[in-house]
Amino acid sequence: MTEFQPRPGQSVDGYDVTARLGTDYYAVFADIPAADRDAWERAQAYIDEVGTRMQDAWDTADYPLDLAMRAGELDLFNDGIDHPSLTHFSPLAAGLVNMEISRGDGSLGTVLAVQGGLALRTLALFGSPEQQERWVVPVARGEVPASFALTEPDHGSDSVSLETTARRDGGEWVLDGAKKWIGNGASGGITFVWARVDDPESEHHGAVRCFLVEQETPGYTGTVIAGKASLRGIHQAHIALDGVRVPLDAVLPGTKSFKDASTVLYSTRSGVAWSALGHATACYEAALAYSQQRVQFGKPLAKFQMVQERLAQMLEELTAMQLYCRHMADLETRGELRPTQASLAKYHNTRAARRIAAIARDLLGGNGILLENGVMQHMADIEAIHTYEGTESVQALLIGRDITGMSAFA
């Protein structure tokens, strides 16, 4: 018997897979406006186009840059960024695109987060008119891979303590330091490097600012991190900055302190909640389809009470995730979303996605560890999104500080 792994937007006997499996049990997404639905459907079509090759890439730990940047050709990197050169996505449209791409492939979901959510947003928010004129459209179209370099080998959750420096030397900035886990950091494009200014004569001495660095600049070395068991279809890099010289106008003038980096991270935190929803949806759909088609002891698994209870548990979690995301998008549309509310959505959804993936993998039995059935890949990828853009513990402390008025960070 051929086992069925549903794919986003796939049609079977004339019925849309999503509708057939009843994933949206509370009709959370039944009233999507036409413009938002168009973006969602383009994301579905994108995954249908590249999904098979991305499965192979995940298996071999390859990064097919052409497939990743294809999202830009389809105008999917915008991530709700408000800029005159970009197609406007509502918060709901941006979330649905993120959900759908992650539902198809977690590595591509991370490409979306890096290229659009982090790099393009940094440029659009803080870049000079000249920087934006040169780079916004090429980055948005996927013509130039872009990365966001904040995390360092010794500074992850405490990224505010970064040690990379930028010092003035005549008409240039000189960058020294190291970065780690930088998506697209060795892909031949541009990198937005966050560094601490070392210039006693400057008003910005000691402040954290961002610098646009072309990756072919002498002294910039990006080395792909090997041995990953998660997000294997995108390359993250260890970056060494050894006397990297860039012109004075390489600094993004809108960046004045670490708070500007935090602004970008807060904006993308909601995207991680949507990404977790995409992963969880894929796991639930795979488990439901498998239970209906896999026959054991003379009847489909779906007829067993324990299996139905597990499916109900997964649907309960999934529906809560959907409600979090939809209401978060509504709050953002009204300009009312607070950073800690995005933190709560990320905190809830990545935790719930882990639980759904674990149940789905168990329900598929031995077949659950096969990549062809999808669940194991999503399960591994969820581990990465559970950590990045702020770990579970960091999100809890941000929320805790907000509700108690007292900081437990120090």
N, C-alpha and C positions, 0 to 999 in steps of 0.2 A: 504494500500500500504506500503510495506517495504521500508524504507528510506535507502539510500546507503551512507555509510561513507567510502570513499576510504582509503586504507592503502598502505604504500610504498611497491612497488614491487608486489602488489596484482594483479592477473590475472582474468579478467572477460570475459568469452566467448572467451578465447584465446588471448585477447589483454591486454597489460600492461596498468594499470590504468594511469600512468603518461603520456604515449604517447597518450592515448585515450583522455585525458582531455586537451592536448595541453598546459601543464604547462610551458614548455620551449619554449616560443613563438619565441624567437630570436635564438634558437638553440645554446645557450651559452655553453651547455654541450654536444654538439653533437660529438665533436672530442676528447673525453676523452681517454688517453692512456690505454692500456689493464691492466697494473698493478693497475692504479688508479681505473679503473672500477671494478676490482676484489674486492678491498677494499670496494667500494661503495655497491656492490652486497652483500657482507658479512654483511654490516650494515643493508641492506634491509631484509636479511634473519633473522638476529637477532631480528629486530622489529616484523617480522611476528611470530617469535617463542614466544616472551614474551609479546606482545602487550596487549592481553586480560587481563592477570593477572595484568599488570601495570595499566590498566584502573580501575580495582577493587581496587588496592592499593591506587591510587590517591583519590578515593572516600572515602576510610576508613582511609586515612592518615597513611598508613602502609609503611614500607620500606622493601621490599623483597630483602635482601642483596644477596641472591643466584642469582636472576635475574640480579641484577646490576653487580655483579662480573663475570657473564657469558660473558660479553663483553670482559673480559680479556682472557678467554678461546678461544675466537674467534679472538684474536690478534687485538683488536680494540682500545686499550688504548694508542697507541704509539704517536698520536697527532703530528707527524712530528718531534719528538725528534731524534737527531742524536746521537746514542750510539751503540757501537759494539754488545751489547747484545739484541738490539731491531731490529725488522723488520723496514726497512726504509719506511716511508710514505712521499711522496712529499707533499708540502703545499696544492696542489689541492686535493690529496687523503685524507689528514687529514680534509680538509674543507668539502668535500663531505660526509665523515663519520659523522662528526658533524651535518651537515645539515640533513642527513637522520635519524639519531637517534632522533634529536629534532623534526623532522617532525612526528615521531611516538609517542614520549613521552618526554615531557620537563624535567621531573625528571631524566630520564636516560641521557638526554643531559647534565644535570648538573653533574651527576655522572662522565661522560666522562671528563668534564672540571675540576673536582676536582681531580679524581684519576690520570688522565693522564696529563692534561694541567698544573695543579698546582703542585701536589705532586711529580709525577714521573719526571716532568721537573726540579723541584728544586733539587731532588736527582741526576739526571743525569748531571746537570750543575755544582753543587757545592759540591756534596758529596765526601768524601775521597774514595780512591780505595777500602778500606775495607768495608765502608758503601755501596758502589755500588755493590760490590761482594755479600754481604749478602741480599740486599733488592731490587735491580733493577728488577730482573726477577720475584720474588714473587709479587711485586706491579703490574708489567706489565701484569702478567697472572691473576690478580684478586684473588690471593691466600691470600693476605693481604690487607685489606682496608687501605687507606692512606688519610690523610687530610693535609690541608695547613692552619695554624692558624696565621693570620695577624690581621684581624679586631678585634676591642675591643668594649666593651659596650659603651665607650665614644669616640671612635675614629674609624670612618668609612672612610669618604672621606679624613679626615686628618690623615690617618694611619701613616704618618711619625712621628706623635706625640705619638706613642704608649708608654704605661707605664709599660708593663710587663718587669721584670728585670731578669737578670742572673748574679749571683755573684759567685766568686770562694770561695770554702771552702775546703782546702786541695786538695785532688785528685778528687773533684767533682764540678760540677756546681749545683747551687740551683736556681730553677726558681720559681718566684712568680708573680701572676697577673691573668688576666681574658681575655678570648677571646669570641667572639660571632659570630653567623651565620657560624659556621664551619661545612661544609659538611663532613660526615664520622667521625666527632669528637667524637662520642659516639658509634662507630661501632666495637670496640675491636681490632683495628689495631695499626697503628703508626701515629703520628702527627708531622709535621714539624712546630715547634713553633718559631716565630720571637720575639726576646726579645732584650732589650737594656742592654749592658754589664755594670755592676756596679762593677768595679774593678780598683781603682785608680792606682794600680801598673802595670796595663796592658796597652800596646799600643792601645788596642781596647776599653779602657774605654769610655763609652758614645756612642759607635757605636752600630748599630743594626746588630745582627747576627742570624743565624738560628740553631736550636737544634733539633735533632731527639729524640723523646720521645715515648716510647712504652706506650700504653694507660693503661696498668695494673700497671704502676709505682705508688707507694704510693704517695698520694697528688694530683694526677691527677683525676679530676672528670668531666666527660662529661654528661650533662643533655640535653635530647632532647627538643627542643623548640616546644611547642604546640601552637595550634590556628592559624596555617598558612592557608592562603587562596590561596597560590601559591606554586608550586613545592611540592605538598603534598606527592609525592611518593618517596621522599628522606628525610632523617632526617638531619637537621642541629642542631648543639649543642651549648650550652653555656658551656664553659670550665673554670673551676676554677683550678688554679695552686697554691697550698699551700705547699711551701717548697718541691717542686719536685726535687729530687736528681738524677742526671744523671752523668755518667763518663765524664772525660774531653774530651774524643774522641767522645762524642755525638754531639759536635759542627760540623757543616759542614764547613770544612776549607776554601772553596771557597767563603764563605759569609764574607764580610768585612764591608758593610754599607747597608743603606736602598736602595741604587741604585740596589743592587742585587735582592731585592724583586721586585723592579720596573721592572727589566729585565724580570722576570717571568710574571708579570702582562701584560707588553707590548706584550709578546709572545702569551698570551691567549686572548688578546683583539680582534684579528682577528677571533678567534673561536666564540666569542659572535656574531659577525656579521653573521657568517655562521649559528649559532644556530637560530638567528632571522629569517633568510631566511627559515629554516626548518619549524618553527612555521607558518610563513606567507603562505608558500606553502600549508600546511595542511588546513589552513582556506580557502584559495582560492579554493582548490579542493573540499572541502566540500560544499562551497556555489555554485559552478558551478554544481556539481552533483545534489544538492538539487533543484536548479532552473530548471533543465531539467526534474525532476521527480515529483515535487510537482505541482499539478493541482489546480488552483483557478480560479473562474469565467469562468470555462469551457475550460481553456487552461493552458499549462505549464507556470510557472513563467518566464521561459526563453524567452517567446514570448512578454513579456511586455517591452516597451521602457525603463522605469526607471530601470528595473532589468539589461538589457543589458548595460546601461550606468554605473551602479555600478560595473558590472563585468569588464568592460573596465578600470575603475578607479583602481580596484584591480590589474589587469594584468599590467597596467602601472607601479605601484609601485613595483610589484613583479619582473618585468623584470629589473628595475633599480637596485634592490637589487642583482639580479643574476650577473649583469654586474660589480657592485662593488666587489663582492666576487671573480669572476673569474679574474679580473684584479689585485686585491690584491694578489691572489695566484701567478699570473705570476710575479709580482714585487718581491714577497718573493723568488720565485724560482731563480730569477736572483740576489738575494742578495741586492735588491734595496729598499725594503720596509722600510720606516721610521716609528717610533712609532706613530707619529701624523697622518700618513696616515691610520694606523690601527684604530686610534681613530675616524677618520672621517667615516670610514666604519661602526664602531660600532654605532656611533652617528646617521648616516642616517638609518641604517637598523633596529635598535630597534624602532625608531620613526615610520618608515614606517610599520613595523609589527603591531604596535598598531593600526594604521589607517586601515590596511587590516582586522584585527580581528574585529574591531568595525563595519565595513561595513558588513562583513560576518555574525556576530551575528544578526545584524538588518535584513539582507536579509532572514535569517531563521525564522524570526518572533518569536512566542512563543517557537517553537522547538529549537531555538538557545540557550536557557538556559539549555537544557538537556545535560548531560554529554555524553550520547550515541551518540550524533552528533558531538562531538569532539571540536567544536569551543569554547565553554565556557571554557573548560579546557586549551586550548592553549591561550586564551585571558588572563586568570588569570596567566599562567606561563610566558607570555611575560612581565608582570609587574615586575617580579623578574629579568629577564635578562636585562631589561631596566635599572635596578639599579646597579646590581653587575658588578664587574670589572671596576668600575668608572661610576658614574652617568652621566646623560645627561649634567648637568651643568659643571661637572669636565671635560668631553670630550670637551665641547665648549671652556673652558678656556685653555686647552692644545693646541687646534687648534688655538685659538686666540693669544696665546703667540707666537706660531710659525709664524703666518702670519704678526704679528705686531712688533715682537721683544720686546714686553713689557709684563710683567707678571701682571695679575690682581688677583693673589692668595693672596697677602698681601698688 
